[in-house]
Amino acid sequence: MVRTNVSFGYQRRPIDFTLGYIFKAKKFRASMLRFRTLYEKPVKGTETVETFLFEPKETAVGNLFVLHGLGSTNVPFLLWMATHLANAGVRVFMPILPGNFTRVAHGSTSGKDFFDPNVERAARFWEQSVVDILSVVDWAKQQNLWHSKTHLFGFCLGGMVAVMLNAVSDDFEKTILMTVGGEMATLLWNSPTLAFFRRDRKLLNGAPYGVGQRENFLRTFEEDIKKLSQFETVEQMQRSDIHPYLKLDPLAYAKFVKKEKIIFIEALFDRALPKRSRKLLWEALGKPKRYVIPSGHVTWLPFQYAVCKFILRNMGVRELRRQLELLRRVELEEKK
């Protein structure tokens, strides 16, 4: 087994960027933020960080980072959701994860590289995702757009990355994990969404996919999961000799996440994420507040309006609006 070290380190520096308007609405305007990634080993096609920014025309009542799922089809739904949140006064950042949508690696397919049979290649996309989002956080602070009430919403792949972000950063007040699972061994060998991994692994190894490969993978993973409790820091775990795919697994980062910051939403009829995968991650996170919705992995997407209301309620937007109105009145009185 190849030893693969993982690192989310990068050199922070002033970011040279471009910011252009895409469209303007009555209560907000949407822009595209672009800058060169601070990740040192980007794959060709992923060198430019691209982030949709939805800016309310009045004072923002909070910030929300939205992390999309695997591939491209879910992105338009989440962009539509972002417009509703911006209408409600929330500044929304939606970074495009490297290897997805408009940032597909040269010669690849949207989303595929995160689960490449070559784990060293896969690791580069997970590492860059964390670095890119943290650098967008840096940019927001650099531009005085940071807000003390900044939340994070992650769907599917974005939720897995969100767990990693919470393990290495305290920037986010709350994180909503939407239909997210862990334990790569279960996902790679059982999720219908990742059938391409099993097919490509067969081609990479030059041998037929069989029970022997699968059982050896699962056994090694189960043994290494037991080792996670011994690590005192994220960096110590990333430098260890555990299975390299476990270093890309939210299970390995869950113990470093504050339980009170997490809201876990699980889809009752989720076929993309086996029940074991969802259960193990929820338990590893310390059994945070959990909601179970009567939907599948993606069938909730057309009902983003209900999810928007849930997000706004958890951000306390109505109360924030009252506080801002009172502050405006005090400022007006002082000017008289």
C-alpha positions as CSV (number, residue, x, y, z in Angstrom):
1,M,0.0,0.0,0.0
2,V,1.3,3.4,-1.0
3,R,2.0,5.8,1.9
4,T,0.3,9.1,1.2
5,N,0.7,12.1,3.4
6,V,-2.1,14.7,3.3
7,S,-1.7,18.3,4.2
8,F,-4.0,21.4,4.2
9,G,-1.1,23.8,4.7
10,Y,-0.6,26.8,2.5
11,Q,1.2,30.1,2.5
12,R,-1.2,33.0,3.4
13,R,-0.6,36.2,1.4
14,P,-2.6,39.1,0.0
15,I,-4.8,37.8,-2.8
16,D,-4.7,39.3,-6.3
17,F,-8.2,38.8,-7.7
18,T,-10.8,39.8,-10.2
19,L,-14.5,40.4,-9.3
20,G,-17.1,40.9,-12.0
21,Y,-20.9,41.3,-11.8
22,I,-22.9,38.5,-13.4
23,F,-26.4,40.1,-12.8
24,K,-28.2,42.5,-10.5
25,A,-31.6,41.8,-8.8
26,K,-33.8,44.1,-6.7
27,K,-32.3,43.1,-3.3
28,F,-28.9,41.7,-4.3
29,R,-26.2,41.4,-6.9
30,A,-24.3,38.4,-8.0
31,S,-20.6,38.4,-8.9
32,M,-17.9,35.9,-9.9
33,L,-14.7,36.0,-7.8
34,R,-11.6,34.6,-9.4
35,F,-8.0,34.3,-8.2
36,R,-5.1,31.8,-8.7
37,T,-5.2,29.0,-6.2
38,L,-2.8,29.1,-3.2
39,Y,-2.5,25.3,-3.4
40,E,1.0,24.3,-4.5
41,K,0.1,21.3,-6.6
42,P,-3.0,22.0,-8.7
43,V,-3.9,19.7,-11.5
44,K,-4.2,21.4,-14.9
45,G,-7.7,22.9,-15.3
46,T,-8.1,23.6,-11.5
47,E,-5.6,26.5,-11.2
48,T,-8.2,29.3,-10.8
49,V,-10.4,29.5,-7.8
50,E,-14.0,30.4,-8.9
51,T,-16.5,31.6,-6.3
52,F,-20.1,32.9,-6.8
53,L,-20.7,35.8,-4.5
54,F,-24.3,37.0,-3.8
55,E,-24.1,40.4,-2.1
56,P,-27.3,41.9,-0.5
57,K,-27.7,45.6,-1.3
58,E,-28.5,46.4,2.3
59,T,-26.2,45.5,5.3
60,A,-25.7,41.8,5.3
61,V,-27.2,40.0,8.4
62,G,-24.7,37.2,8.1
63,N,-22.5,35.1,5.8
64,L,-23.1,31.7,4.5
65,F,-20.6,29.5,2.6
66,V,-22.4,26.9,0.4
67,L,-20.4,23.8,-0.7
68,H,-22.0,21.9,-3.5
69,G,-22.0,18.1,-4.1
70,L,-20.2,15.8,-6.4
71,G,-20.4,16.6,-10.1
72,S,-22.3,19.4,-11.8
73,T,-26.0,18.7,-11.8
74,N,-26.6,19.9,-8.3
75,V,-24.8,23.2,-8.7
76,P,-27.7,25.1,-10.5
77,F,-30.1,24.1,-7.7
78,L,-27.8,25.4,-5.0
79,L,-27.2,28.7,-7.0
80,W,-31.0,29.2,-7.1
81,M,-31.1,28.6,-3.3
82,A,-28.3,31.2,-2.9
83,T,-30.5,33.8,-4.6
84,H,-33.3,33.3,-2.1
85,L,-30.9,33.6,0.9
86,A,-29.4,36.8,-0.6
87,N,-32.9,38.2,-0.9
88,A,-33.3,37.6,2.8
89,G,-30.1,39.6,3.5
90,V,-27.5,36.9,3.7
91,R,-24.2,37.3,1.9
92,V,-23.6,33.9,0.2
93,F,-20.2,32.6,-1.0
94,M,-20.4,29.5,-3.2
95,P,-17.0,28.3,-4.2
96,I,-16.7,25.7,-7.0
97,L,-14.7,22.8,-5.7
98,P,-11.7,21.9,-7.9
99,G,-12.5,19.0,-10.3
100,N,-16.2,20.0,-10.5
101,F,-18.4,22.1,-12.8
102,T,-16.3,24.8,-14.4
103,R,-13.1,23.6,-12.7
104,V,-12.9,20.1,-14.2
105,A,-9.3,18.8,-14.6
106,H,-8.0,18.5,-18.1
107,G,-9.2,15.3,-19.8
108,S,-11.4,14.3,-16.8
109,T,-15.1,14.3,-15.8
110,S,-16.8,16.5,-13.2
111,G,-16.4,15.1,-9.7
112,K,-14.6,11.9,-10.7
113,D,-11.1,12.8,-9.4
114,F,-12.1,12.9,-5.7
115,F,-12.5,9.1,-5.8
116,D,-9.7,8.2,-8.2
117,P,-8.2,4.7,-7.8
118,N,-4.8,6.4,-7.7
119,V,-5.2,7.8,-4.1
120,E,-2.3,10.2,-4.5
121,R,-4.2,11.9,-7.3
122,A,-7.4,11.9,-5.3
123,A,-5.6,13.4,-2.3
124,R,-4.6,16.5,-4.4
125,F,-8.3,17.4,-5.0
126,W,-9.3,17.0,-1.3
127,E,-6.3,19.0,-0.2
128,Q,-7.0,21.8,-2.7
129,S,-10.7,22.0,-1.8
130,V,-9.8,22.8,1.8
131,V,-7.0,25.2,0.8
132,D,-9.3,27.0,-1.8
133,I,-12.1,27.5,0.7
134,L,-9.8,28.8,3.4
135,S,-8.3,31.2,1.0
136,V,-11.8,32.5,0.1
137,V,-12.2,33.0,3.8
138,D,-8.9,34.9,3.8
139,W,-10.1,37.0,0.9
140,A,-13.4,37.9,2.6
141,K,-11.5,39.1,5.7
142,Q,-9.1,41.0,3.4
143,Q,-12.0,42.8,1.8
144,N,-13.8,43.5,5.2
145,L,-16.6,41.2,4.1
146,W,-16.3,38.9,7.1
147,H,-19.2,38.6,9.5
148,S,-19.1,37.3,13.0
149,K,-22.2,35.2,12.1
150,T,-20.7,33.1,9.3
151,H,-22.3,29.7,8.8
152,L,-21.4,26.8,6.5
153,F,-23.7,24.5,4.5
154,G,-22.3,21.4,2.8
155,F,-24.2,18.9,0.6
156,C,-22.8,15.5,-0.2
157,L,-19.1,16.0,-1.2
158,G,-19.3,19.5,0.1
159,G,-20.4,18.2,3.5
160,M,-17.4,15.9,3.7
161,V,-15.1,18.8,2.9
162,A,-17.1,20.9,5.5
163,V,-16.2,18.3,8.2
164,M,-12.5,18.7,7.3
165,L,-12.8,22.5,7.4
166,N,-14.3,22.4,10.9
167,A,-11.4,20.2,12.0
168,V,-8.8,22.8,11.0
169,S,-10.7,26.1,11.3
170,D,-12.9,27.9,13.9
171,D,-14.2,30.4,11.5
172,F,-17.7,29.0,11.1
173,E,-20.2,29.5,13.8
174,K,-22.5,26.6,12.7
175,T,-22.3,24.0,10.0
176,I,-25.3,22.2,8.4
177,L,-24.3,18.9,6.9
178,M,-26.9,17.9,4.2
179,T,-27.0,14.2,3.3
180,V,-23.4,13.4,4.2
181,G,-21.7,10.2,5.0
182,G,-18.2,8.8,6.0
183,E,-16.2,5.6,5.9
184,M,-14.7,5.5,2.5
185,A,-14.5,1.7,2.4
186,T,-18.3,1.5,2.5
187,L,-18.7,4.3,0.0
188,L,-16.1,3.1,-2.5
189,W,-17.3,-0.5,-2.6
190,N,-21.0,-0.1,-2.1
191,S,-22.3,3.3,-3.2
192,P,-24.0,3.2,-6.6
193,T,-22.7,6.7,-7.3
194,L,-19.1,5.5,-7.1
195,A,-19.5,2.6,-9.5
196,F,-16.9,4.2,-11.7
197,F,-14.3,3.7,-8.9
198,R,-14.8,0.0,-8.9
199,R,-14.6,-0.1,-12.7
200,D,-11.5,2.1,-12.9
201,R,-9.8,0.2,-10.1
202,K,-10.1,-3.0,-12.1
203,L,-8.5,-1.3,-15.1
204,L,-5.7,0.3,-12.9
205,N,-4.8,-3.0,-11.2
206,G,-5.0,-5.1,-14.4
207,A,-7.0,-7.7,-12.6
208,P,-10.7,-8.5,-12.4
209,Y,-12.6,-6.9,-9.6
210,G,-13.4,-9.6,-7.1
211,V,-14.2,-10.5,-3.5
212,G,-10.5,-10.7,-2.5
213,Q,-9.8,-7.0,-3.3
214,R,-13.0,-5.8,-1.6
215,E,-12.5,-7.8,1.6
216,N,-8.9,-6.9,2.0
217,F,-9.8,-3.2,1.5
218,L,-12.6,-3.4,4.1
219,R,-10.5,-5.3,6.6
220,T,-7.6,-2.9,6.4
221,F,-10.0,0.1,6.8
222,E,-11.8,-1.4,9.8
223,E,-8.4,-2.0,11.6
224,D,-7.2,1.5,10.8
225,I,-10.4,3.2,12.0
226,K,-9.6,1.8,15.5
227,K,-6.3,3.7,15.4
228,L,-8.0,7.1,15.0
229,S,-8.6,7.6,18.7
230,Q,-4.8,7.7,19.3
231,F,-4.2,10.8,17.3
232,E,-4.0,14.1,19.1
233,T,-3.9,16.4,16.1
234,V,-5.1,16.5,12.5
235,E,-1.4,16.7,11.3
236,Q,-0.4,13.6,13.3
237,M,-3.2,11.6,11.7
238,Q,-2.3,12.9,8.2
239,R,1.3,11.8,8.7
240,S,0.5,8.4,10.1
241,D,0.6,5.0,8.3
242,I,-3.2,4.5,8.2
243,H,-4.9,3.7,4.9
244,P,-4.4,6.7,2.6
245,Y,-8.1,6.8,1.7
246,L,-8.9,7.1,5.4
247,K,-6.9,10.3,5.5
248,L,-9.5,11.7,3.0
249,D,-12.4,10.5,5.1
250,P,-14.5,12.8,7.3
251,L,-14.5,10.0,9.9
252,A,-10.8,10.7,10.5
253,Y,-11.5,14.4,11.1
254,A,-14.7,14.1,13.1
255,K,-13.0,13.9,16.6
256,F,-11.5,17.3,16.0
257,V,-14.8,18.9,15.3
258,K,-16.9,20.6,18.0
259,K,-20.2,18.8,18.3
260,E,-22.2,21.9,19.2
261,K,-21.3,23.5,15.8
262,I,-22.8,20.7,13.7
263,I,-26.4,20.2,12.5
264,F,-26.8,16.8,10.7
265,I,-29.5,16.3,8.1
266,E,-30.1,12.8,6.9
267,A,-32.3,11.6,4.0
268,L,-34.4,8.6,5.0
269,F,-34.3,7.2,1.4
270,D,-30.7,7.9,0.6
271,R,-29.4,5.3,-1.8
272,A,-26.2,7.1,-2.7
273,L,-25.0,6.9,1.0
274,P,-25.4,3.5,2.7
275,K,-27.0,3.7,6.1
276,R,-23.8,2.5,7.8
277,S,-21.9,5.4,6.2
278,R,-24.3,8.0,7.6
279,K,-24.6,6.4,11.0
280,L,-20.8,6.1,11.5
281,L,-20.2,9.7,10.7
282,W,-23.0,11.0,12.9
283,E,-21.6,8.9,15.8
284,A,-18.0,10.0,15.1
285,L,-19.1,13.6,15.3
286,G,-20.4,13.0,18.8
287,K,-24.1,12.5,17.8
288,P,-24.9,16.2,17.1
289,K,-28.4,17.5,16.6
290,R,-29.9,15.4,13.8
291,Y,-32.9,15.7,11.5
292,V,-34.2,13.0,9.2
293,I,-36.1,14.1,6.1
294,P,-38.4,11.9,4.0
295,S,-36.4,12.2,0.8
296,G,-33.6,10.7,-1.2
297,H,-30.1,11.9,-1.6
298,V,-30.9,14.5,-4.3
299,T,-34.7,14.6,-4.4
300,W,-34.7,17.4,-1.8
301,L,-33.0,19.7,-4.3
302,P,-36.2,21.0,-5.9
303,F,-37.5,22.0,-2.5
304,Q,-34.6,24.4,-1.6
305,Y,-37.1,27.0,-0.4
306,A,-37.8,24.8,2.7
307,V,-34.1,24.3,3.3
308,C,-33.6,28.1,3.0
309,K,-36.1,28.7,5.7
310,F,-34.3,26.1,7.9
311,I,-30.9,27.8,7.3
312,L,-32.3,31.3,8.0
313,R,-34.0,30.1,11.2
314,N,-30.7,28.5,12.4
315,M,-28.8,31.7,11.5
316,G,-31.3,33.7,13.5
317,V,-31.8,36.1,10.6
318,R,-35.1,37.5,11.9
319,E,-33.6,38.5,15.2
320,L,-30.5,39.9,13.4
321,R,-32.8,42.1,11.3
322,R,-34.5,43.5,14.4
323,Q,-31.0,44.3,15.9
324,L,-29.9,46.1,12.8
325,E,-33.1,48.1,12.7
326,L,-32.6,49.2,16.3
327,L,-29.0,50.1,15.5
328,R,-30.1,52.3,12.5
329,R,-32.6,54.1,14.7
330,V,-29.9,54.8,17.3
331,E,-27.6,56.1,14.6
332,L,-30.4,58.4,13.2
333,E,-31.1,59.8,16.7
334,E,-27.4,60.5,17.3
335,K,-27.2,62.5,14.0
336,K,-30.1,64.7,15.0
